[in-house]
């Protein structure tokens, strides 16, 4: 029983392997079969557009507070990705200072390749070590961010930067640390954050107002 429980825990750690060629996601809940978070279209009704997305060549708008934009291509954009355990993203960064803030993907490992510009990237391991692994990436360089670990990408070049990322999930999810901690809905009790971050309460409430 212990071995069976261990095997089940491993099996549920990632997107399950499909037991058919594909399982195109369907929004119609009356005429589909629920598999891995989505209702599936009858395979006989699948078409090429179920496996297609256009527009990843277009730069994302980086005119925002962090100076970056992430264009995701997951099961919500390509329904044919359902059950296939893979997705893609384009990352655009404004000249020096464009940042994809510290965040995690709870359901997928990320592999990133830089195609333009220079990025300072890194991830932090779990407690108690909290080791920081960083690297400066130039065009053609590749870096891996393990599943569930806090990571970031920061443009240190004088021009824009572009990267593409593959993720080991049809929908890896994203939790931006600052937004989740200081911008939760409803807000976390400031006393909790004051003690957790060892900050004055007025600073915590200010940070909460920013998010």
Secondary structure, 3 states (H helix, E strand, C coil): CHHHHHHHHHHCCCCCCCCCCCCCEECCCCCCEEECCEEECCHHHCCHHHHCCCCCCCCCCCCCCCCEEEEEECCCCCHHHCCCCCEEEEEEECCCCCEEEEEECCCCCEEEEEEECCEEEEEECCCCCCCEEEEEECCCCEEEECCCCEEEEEECCCCCEEEEEEECCCCCCCEEHHHHHHCCCCCCCHHHHHHHHCCCHHHHHHHHHHC
